[in-house]
Amino acid sequence: MESPETRPVPTPLERIERVHVVGYTVHRSRGEVEAEVVLGAGELRAEGRSVGPSTRFEHRRVVGQAVLDALAKLVEGDPGLSLGEMEERGLGDRRVLLVCVNRTVERAETAFLGSCEIGYEPEQTVILAILDAVNRLMGTLRPREPIEYRIGPV
């Protein structure tokens, strides 16, 4: 049995590890789409949600907003992220989704660009393109303290 003096003390995380997709769901009903995205970074987990109209182009934006919501819950303070343009392009015989994620700090805005090949799961394409854009940035931000439990409605 270890004494309290010899047991290693866990230190708070200094920075966020690479962010990855844990899972996502998309619900459509009555002309609306609701997206829930769960992201992970090391042992941290965060769920983001977004609701909007269920049109072809807004569907992608709703999923993208859920990703940004989850990213904001992984870091300490407001990361200042907003979703810019999304564009589908041909690259040879492949289709690629290009995404611009803007970060505003004080009066300065920086654009982060990401891409992902469009496959069979269009929602996952959006998520991976956004993560491609922001993963370099996330390593520079301080992680939020993990929440062990929640009290009250979610």
C-alpha positions as CSV (number, residue, x, y, z in Angstrom):
1,M,0.0,0.0,0.0
2,E,1.4,3.4,-1.0
3,S,1.4,6.2,1.4
4,P,-0.1,9.6,0.3
5,E,3.5,11.1,0.1
6,T,4.7,8.5,-2.4
7,R,1.6,8.4,-4.7
8,P,2.1,10.4,-7.8
9,V,0.1,13.6,-7.9
10,P,-1.8,14.0,-11.2
11,T,-0.8,17.3,-12.9
12,P,-3.3,19.3,-14.9
13,L,-2.9,19.0,-18.7
14,E,-0.7,21.8,-20.2
15,R,-2.1,21.5,-23.7
16,I,-4.6,19.7,-25.7
17,E,-3.6,16.6,-27.5
18,R,-4.7,15.9,-31.1
19,V,-8.5,16.1,-31.3
20,H,-10.3,13.1,-32.8
21,V,-13.9,12.0,-33.4
22,V,-15.5,9.8,-30.8
23,G,-18.9,9.7,-32.4
24,Y,-21.7,11.7,-33.9
25,T,-25.4,11.5,-34.6
26,V,-27.6,13.5,-37.0
27,H,-31.4,13.6,-36.6
28,R,-33.8,15.0,-39.3
29,S,-37.4,15.9,-38.6
30,R,-39.9,18.5,-39.9
31,G,-37.4,20.3,-42.1
32,E,-34.8,20.6,-39.3
33,V,-31.6,18.8,-38.7
34,E,-30.0,18.4,-35.3
35,A,-26.3,17.3,-35.0
36,E,-24.5,16.0,-32.0
37,V,-20.7,15.5,-32.2
38,V,-18.5,14.0,-29.5
39,L,-14.8,14.8,-29.7
40,G,-11.9,13.6,-27.7
41,A,-8.4,14.8,-26.9
42,G,-6.5,12.3,-24.8
43,E,-8.8,11.5,-21.9
44,L,-11.0,14.7,-22.4
45,R,-14.4,14.3,-24.0
46,A,-16.8,17.1,-25.1
47,E,-20.2,17.0,-26.9
48,G,-21.4,19.7,-29.2
49,R,-24.9,20.3,-30.5
50,S,-26.4,22.4,-33.2
51,V,-29.9,22.7,-34.9
52,G,-30.8,24.3,-38.2
53,P,-32.7,23.9,-41.4
54,S,-32.4,20.6,-43.3
55,T,-31.2,21.9,-46.6
56,R,-28.2,20.6,-48.6
57,F,-25.8,23.3,-47.7
58,E,-27.2,24.2,-44.2
59,H,-27.0,20.5,-43.2
60,R,-23.2,20.8,-43.5
61,R,-23.1,24.0,-41.5
62,V,-25.2,22.5,-38.7
63,V,-22.8,19.6,-38.4
64,G,-19.9,22.1,-38.5
65,Q,-21.4,24.3,-35.8
66,A,-21.8,21.2,-33.6
67,V,-18.0,20.5,-34.1
68,L,-17.1,24.1,-33.1
69,D,-19.4,23.8,-30.0
70,A,-17.6,20.6,-28.9
71,L,-14.2,22.2,-29.6
72,A,-15.1,25.2,-27.4
73,K,-16.0,22.8,-24.6
74,L,-12.6,21.2,-24.7
75,V,-10.6,24.4,-24.1
76,E,-10.4,27.0,-21.3
77,G,-12.1,30.2,-22.2
78,D,-13.5,31.2,-25.6
79,P,-11.4,30.0,-28.5
80,G,-13.0,32.6,-30.8
81,L,-13.8,30.0,-33.6
82,S,-16.3,30.6,-36.3
83,L,-17.2,28.6,-39.4
84,G,-16.3,30.3,-42.6
85,E,-16.8,29.1,-46.1
86,M,-17.3,25.4,-47.1
87,E,-16.7,24.4,-50.7
88,E,-16.8,21.2,-52.7
89,R,-14.2,20.9,-55.3
90,G,-13.0,18.3,-57.8
91,L,-9.4,17.1,-57.5
92,G,-8.8,14.8,-60.4
93,D,-11.5,12.1,-60.2
94,R,-12.1,12.8,-56.5
95,R,-14.5,15.2,-54.7
96,V,-13.0,17.2,-51.8
97,L,-14.6,19.4,-49.1
98,L,-12.6,22.5,-48.3
99,V,-13.4,24.3,-45.0
100,C,-12.3,27.6,-43.6
101,V,-12.4,28.1,-39.8
102,N,-11.8,31.6,-38.6
103,R,-10.3,32.5,-35.2
104,T,-10.8,36.0,-33.8
105,V,-8.7,37.2,-30.9
106,E,-9.2,40.8,-29.9
107,R,-9.3,42.5,-33.3
108,A,-7.2,40.0,-35.3
109,E,-8.7,37.3,-37.4
110,T,-6.8,34.2,-38.6
111,A,-8.1,31.7,-41.1
112,F,-7.4,28.0,-40.8
113,L,-8.0,25.8,-43.8
114,G,-8.8,22.1,-43.8
115,S,-9.9,19.5,-46.3
116,C,-11.2,16.0,-46.5
117,E,-12.2,13.7,-49.4
118,I,-16.0,13.3,-49.7
119,G,-16.9,9.7,-49.0
120,Y,-20.0,7.7,-48.1
121,E,-20.6,9.7,-44.8
122,P,-21.0,13.4,-45.6
123,E,-21.3,14.3,-41.9
124,Q,-18.0,12.7,-41.1
125,T,-16.4,14.5,-44.1
126,V,-17.4,17.9,-42.5
127,I,-16.1,16.9,-39.1
128,L,-12.7,15.6,-40.4
129,A,-12.2,18.7,-42.6
130,I,-12.8,21.0,-39.6
131,L,-10.5,19.0,-37.4
132,D,-7.9,19.1,-40.2
133,A,-8.1,22.9,-40.1
134,V,-7.9,23.4,-36.3
135,N,-5.8,20.6,-34.9
136,R,-2.6,22.6,-35.3
137,L,-4.2,25.4,-33.3
138,M,-5.7,23.2,-30.6
139,G,-2.3,22.2,-29.3
140,T,-1.6,25.9,-28.4
141,L,-4.8,26.2,-26.2
142,R,-5.1,25.3,-22.6
143,P,-7.5,22.4,-21.9
144,R,-10.6,22.9,-19.8
145,E,-10.6,21.1,-16.5
146,P,-12.5,17.8,-16.9
147,I,-16.1,17.7,-15.5
148,E,-16.6,14.7,-13.3
149,Y,-20.4,15.0,-13.1
150,R,-23.3,17.4,-13.9
151,I,-26.1,18.4,-11.7
152,G,-29.5,19.3,-13.2
153,P,-30.8,19.1,-16.7
154,V,-28.4,18.6,-19.6
